[in-house]
Amino acid sequence: MELRGIWLTNVDSKILYSRDKIAEAMNFLVETGFNVVFPVVWNKAFTLYPSQLMRKTFGREIDPLYQGRDPLAEVITEAKRVGMKVIPWFEYGFVSSYKQNGGLLLSKKPEWRATDCRGNLLVKNGFEWMNALDEEVQNFLLGLVLEVVRNYDIDGIQGDDRMPAFPSEGGYDAKTMARYRQQFSCYPPQNHKNQKWLKWRADILTNFLARLYREVKAVKPNILVSMAPSFYKWSFNEYLQDYPTWINREIVDIIHPQLYRRDFSSYKTIAQQLVRQQFTRSKLSKVFPGILIKVGSYRISVDYLLEAIAYNRSVGINGEVLFFYEGLRENNDELAKALRKDVYSNYSSFDVHRPL
């Protein structure tokens, strides 16, 4: 059994523009050997399904681009038709906006704003953040996840490098500082990478994930909780993502560390760390790395992609998730043809109910 996954985005991609495009894509993916799709359902402060929680909280039921449709329902129907599993992906997580000074979410809910040590809105790489350490914000995100779990025939849900995540520059809002002071009788250090301060905030996110895991399983015990964090320990220092602890606490079912390197030798170096340092042999069955095949002007080479997948299998990693769909279609479907002919030539199913 192998997990052969692909992320479906609504950025730099037209796959979700129509039901016909979705149907065509699912046929193409199953023919290429894929068995799991991870469609985006939360991006740019909008859902890609009609959300009553968003309508009630922000007056926007769905991304206006998809008004009158339900892209998530369409993906599920077309994926199930060809026997593929569907794990909706909450891409934006605790991000409120990109270069919009907080955008719709923080204009309606300014009290959800995250703060850096200078008292400014927390911004990292152009992304503006809600306060992921705040219980009300956590309740909102959890509400979106549970809405999808309750209302759709899905095989899992997925967070990523933005859920549960929070830039380590954050946490200097009055509420969080008061909470820290109550526990330690002093204010948080100005040095946002102080180890004790990093760990304290990372533990809050880990506890949020534990709660999310518990509540998802209470609704549908058999679906997977999947996470695609940045690579550890960078993930911990920069975004408070402590995924070795997630695995040890058994609050994630499958995990896809983003091994986004642009050449095979760099990929192999960090894949080795997964196998030798971060996961025991028994836990490795839950690990399916993320591989970057396209972003901006970057395209992975056929040789690098085939080498990475072959290397994964050689060290006991039984699958991967590729970012993202459109990369398969470029140069006359070059990557897809190579996968079909080589590492994905034999059909493999992925059973979400089988213990990993």
DOSE-156170 format. One record per residue (C-alpha): x negated, y, z negated. Coordinates in Angstrom, 2 decimals. Each point is the difference from the previous one (the first is absolute). Layout:
      px      py      pz
       X       Y       Z
...
//
This chain:
      px      py      pz
    0.00    0.00    0.00
   -1.38    3.40    1.03
    1.35    3.50   -0.44
   -0.35    1.87    3.28
    1.41    3.44   -0.65
    0.35    3.31    1.82
    1.01    3.44   -1.24
    2.73    1.81    1.94
   -0.32    3.78   -0.30
    2.05    3.01    1.05
   -3.15    2.04    0.63
   -1.83   -0.27    3.34
    2.46   -2.74    0.94
    3.29   -0.30    1.87
    0.99   -3.46   -1.21
    2.81    1.26   -2.28
    1.50    2.39    2.59
    2.68   -2.48    1.11
    1.45   -3.43   -0.71
   -1.24   -1.17    3.42
   -3.60    1.00   -0.79
    0.22   -1.82   -3.35
    1.38   -3.16    1.67
   -2.70    0.07    2.67
   -2.70    0.48   -2.65
    1.20   -2.97   -2.08
   -0.07   -2.26    3.06
   -3.51    1.21    0.78
   -1.25   -0.48   -3.57
    1.30   -3.54   -0.42
   -1.49   -0.94    3.38
   -3.33    1.42   -1.17
    0.05   -2.13   -3.16
    1.11    2.45   -2.69
    2.40   -1.13   -2.72
    0.52    3.00   -2.32
    0.87    3.63    0.78
   -0.42    2.88   -2.45
    2.32    2.78    1.30
   -0.28    3.48   -1.52
    3.11    1.03   -1.94
   -1.25    3.07   -1.95
   -2.03    2.68    1.74
   -0.20    3.82    0.24
    2.58    0.35   -2.83
    2.59   -1.99    1.94
    1.30   -3.54   -0.01
    0.34   -2.04    3.18
    3.26   -1.49   -1.19
    3.15    1.78   -1.26
   -0.79    0.63   -3.68
    2.70    0.95   -2.47
   -2.69    0.88   -2.55
   -1.60    2.48    2.41
    3.39    1.44    0.93
    0.92    0.47   -3.66
   -3.40    1.39   -1.07
   -1.13    2.00    3.04
    3.00    0.24    2.32
   -1.81   -1.93    2.77
    1.23   -3.51    0.65
   -2.56   -0.97    2.68
   -2.77    1.45    2.15
    1.96    2.20    2.49
   -1.77   -1.76    2.89
    1.98   -3.15   -0.82
    3.34    1.57   -0.91
    2.85   -2.37    0.84
   -2.30   -3.04    0.00
   -1.58   -2.28   -2.58
   -3.50   -0.89    1.29
   -0.67   -2.30   -2.96
    3.15   -2.04    0.66
   -0.93   -0.19    3.70
   -3.54   -1.23   -0.78
    1.37   -2.64   -2.39
    2.54   -1.31    2.53
   -2.50   -0.17    2.86
   -2.82   -1.44   -2.13
    2.22   -2.72   -1.48
    1.20   -0.85    3.50
   -3.54   -1.09    0.89
   -0.83   -1.50   -3.40
   -2.19    2.78   -1.39
   -0.04    1.18   -3.62
    0.67    3.66   -0.90
   -1.67    1.87   -2.86
    1.02    3.70   -0.04
   -2.89    2.38   -0.66
    0.41    3.12   -2.18
   -2.82    1.85    1.71
    0.23    3.44   -1.60
    0.30   -1.32   -3.55
   -0.50    2.90   -2.42
   -1.01    2.46    2.75
    2.47    2.86    0.46
   -1.26    1.49    3.27
   -2.93    0.60    2.34
   -1.17    3.60    0.33
    3.45    1.37   -0.91
   -0.69    1.29   -3.52
    2.12   -2.77   -1.50
    2.68   -0.01    2.68
    3.65   -0.93   -0.56
   -0.58   -2.16   -3.08
   -1.87    2.56   -2.10
    2.14    2.91    1.16
    3.01   -1.84   -1.47
   -1.87   -1.52   -2.95
   -2.83    2.38   -0.98
   -0.29   -1.76   -3.36
   -1.26   -3.10    1.87
   -3.07    1.88    1.20
   -3.43   -1.47   -0.78
   -2.70    2.35   -1.28
   -3.79    0.12    0.23
   -2.31    1.35   -2.73
    0.38    3.56    1.32
    3.78   -0.15   -0.27
    0.49   -0.20    3.77
    2.21   -2.40    1.94
   -1.94   -3.26    0.33
   -1.24   -0.35    3.58
   -2.38   -2.66    1.36
   -0.89   -0.31    3.69
    2.92    2.29    0.86
    2.56   -2.13   -1.88
    1.98    1.66   -2.78
    1.03   -2.17   -2.92
    2.84   -0.52   -2.41
   -1.02   -0.84   -3.55
   -0.32   -3.80    0.10
   -0.55   -0.06   -3.78
    3.42    1.54   -0.68
    2.78   -2.43   -0.89
    2.67    1.90    1.93
   -2.09   -0.12    3.18
   -0.69   -3.69   -0.59
    3.72   -0.64   -0.46
    0.71    1.66    3.35
   -2.55   -2.13    1.88
    1.17   -3.13   -1.75
    3.58    0.96    0.93
   -0.93    0.12    3.70
   -1.68   -3.40   -0.21
    2.95   -1.61   -1.80
    2.46    1.56    2.45
   -1.76   -1.84    2.84
   -0.29   -3.23   -2.03
    3.73    0.00   -0.79
    1.29    1.01    3.41
   -2.16   -1.87    2.53
   -0.91   -3.58    0.82
   -3.75    0.47   -0.46
   -2.91   -2.27   -0.92
   -1.86    2.48   -2.20
   -0.86    3.65   -0.62
   -3.34    1.74    0.41
   -1.88    2.86   -1.60
   -3.36    1.25    1.24
   -2.75    2.53   -0.75
    2.73    2.44   -1.12
    2.11   -2.30   -2.19
   -0.88   -0.63   -2.68
   -2.71    2.60    0.47
   -0.94    3.49   -1.12
   -3.05    2.11    0.88
   -2.36   -0.01   -2.97
   -0.10    3.81    0.22
    3.58    0.03   -1.36
    1.62   -0.32   -3.40
   -0.56    3.55   -1.26
    3.69    0.90   -0.25
    1.29    0.98   -3.45
    1.99   -3.20   -0.53
   -2.86   -2.38    0.78
   -2.54    2.01   -2.01
    2.34    0.03   -3.01
    0.41   -3.75    0.29
   -3.79   -0.50    0.07
   -0.51    2.37   -2.91
    2.59   -1.81   -2.08
   -1.92   -3.24    0.48
   -3.58    1.27   -0.38
    0.39    3.31   -1.94
   -1.80    1.90    2.76
    0.73    1.26    3.50
   -1.11   -1.94    3.08
   -3.57    0.74    1.18
   -0.48    2.47    2.85
   -2.13   -2.64    1.68
    2.71   -1.93    1.82
   -2.31   -3.02    0.41
   -0.63   -0.46   -3.70
    0.36   -3.79   -0.43
    2.39    0.10   -2.95
    2.23    2.54    1.80
   -0.09   -2.05    3.22
    0.95   -3.18   -1.84
    2.80    1.62   -2.01
    1.70    1.32    3.15
   -0.64   -3.18    2.00
    1.69   -1.99   -2.79
    3.12    2.17    0.34
    0.16   -0.91    3.71
   -0.63   -3.67   -0.76
    2.87    0.04   -2.49
    2.22    1.60    2.65
   -0.85   -2.83    2.39
    0.76   -2.55   -2.74
    3.41    1.58   -0.44
    0.61    0.11    3.76
   -0.97   -3.67    0.27
    2.31   -0.98   -2.84
    2.98    1.97    1.35
   -0.41   -1.20    3.59
   -0.14   -3.61   -1.19
    3.06    0.53   -2.19
    1.99    0.85    3.15
   -1.59   -2.52    2.41
   -2.41   -2.43   -1.70
   -1.23   -1.53    3.25
   -1.21    3.07    1.86
   -3.65    1.07   -0.04
   -1.49    3.10   -1.57
   -2.80    0.95    2.38
   -2.61    2.76   -0.43
   -2.56    1.48    2.39
   -2.33    2.10   -2.16
   -3.26    1.64    0.98
   -3.13   -2.07   -0.62
   -1.11   -0.41   -3.64
   -1.82    1.68   -1.76
    0.41    3.05    2.23
    3.76   -0.53   -0.41
   -0.34    0.32   -3.79
   -2.29    3.04   -0.02
    1.91    1.94    2.67
    3.62   -1.18   -0.33
    0.23   -1.76   -3.39
    0.80   -3.34    1.68
   -1.27   -2.82   -2.21
    0.93   -2.97    2.13
   -2.13   -2.65   -1.74
    2.19    0.70   -3.06
    3.16   -0.27    2.14
   -1.05   -3.46    1.11
   -1.04   -1.09   -3.51
    3.31    1.20   -1.45
    1.86   -1.78    2.81
    2.03    3.07    0.96
   -0.67   -0.31    3.73
    0.63   -3.06    2.20
   -2.14    0.84    3.02
   -2.62    2.70    0.41
   -1.56    1.61    3.07
   -3.06    2.08   -0.96
   -0.60    2.45    2.84
   -3.34   -1.17    1.44
    0.03    2.85    2.49
   -3.55   -0.09    1.38
   -0.96    0.83    3.55
   -2.46   -2.82    0.69
   -0.09   -3.68   -0.86
   -3.13    0.09   -2.17
    1.60    2.64   -2.32
    3.22   -2.03   -0.07
   -1.88   -3.19   -0.89
   -1.85    1.74   -2.85
    3.18    1.05   -1.79
    1.90   -3.20    0.86
   -2.83   -1.85   -1.78
    0.62    2.13   -3.09
    3.67   -1.07    0.01
   -1.02   -3.65    0.05
   -3.04    0.05   -2.27
    0.78    2.73   -2.53
    3.66    1.06   -0.05
    2.04   -3.19    0.32
   -0.40   -3.51   -1.34
    0.57   -2.87    2.40
    3.48   -0.58   -1.48
    0.99    3.66    0.47
   -1.43    0.24    3.53
    3.16   -1.65    1.35
    1.81    3.30   -0.69
   -2.51    2.14    1.95
    0.60    1.02    3.62
   -2.18    3.03    0.87
    1.12    2.99    2.03
   -1.96    0.44    3.25
   -0.02    3.31    1.86
    0.53   -0.50    3.74
    1.00    3.56    0.97
    0.01    3.48   -1.49
   -0.44    3.31    1.83
   -2.52   -0.65    2.78
   -1.45   -3.13   -1.68
    0.75   -3.42    1.52
   -1.40   -3.26   -1.34
   -1.88   -2.14    2.51
    1.31   -3.44    0.91
   -3.22   -1.60   -1.25
    0.14    1.72   -3.39
    3.66   -0.96   -0.57
   -0.55   -3.65    0.92
   -3.18   -0.16   -2.13
    1.78    1.53   -3.02
    2.88   -2.50    0.16
   -2.34   -2.94    0.55
   -2.12    1.19   -2.93
    3.11    0.28   -2.21
    0.83   -3.65    0.69
   -3.58   -1.13   -0.59
    0.05    1.39   -3.57
    3.48   -1.21   -0.93
    2.05    3.12    0.86
    3.10   -1.33    1.77
    1.33    3.10    1.69
   -0.14    3.73    0.53
    2.20    2.99    0.83
   -0.93    2.24    2.93
    0.47    3.76    0.09
    1.92    0.54    2.22
    2.31   -1.29    2.76
   -0.88    2.43    2.81
   -3.64   -1.13   -0.11
    1.11   -3.37    1.36
    1.60    1.59    3.06
   -2.86    2.16    1.25
   -2.14   -0.88    3.04
    2.73   -2.25    1.37
    0.52   -1.87   -3.30
   -3.72   -0.85   -0.20
   -0.14   -0.80   -3.72
    3.24   -1.98    0.03
   -1.18   -2.14    2.92
   -3.27   -0.73   -1.82
    1.81   -1.01   -3.20
    2.42   -2.20    1.92
   -2.84   -1.79    1.78
   -2.28   -0.37   -3.02
    0.59    0.31   -3.78
    3.82    0.12    0.22
    0.36   -2.63    2.74
    1.53   -2.58   -2.36
    3.38    0.89   -1.49
    0.04    0.58   -3.76
    3.04    0.71   -2.15
   -0.09    1.97   -3.25
    2.31   -1.21   -2.73
    0.75    2.65   -2.62
    1.47   -2.63   -2.35
   -3.08   -2.22   -0.08
   -2.28    0.66   -3.00
   -3.12    1.86    1.08
//
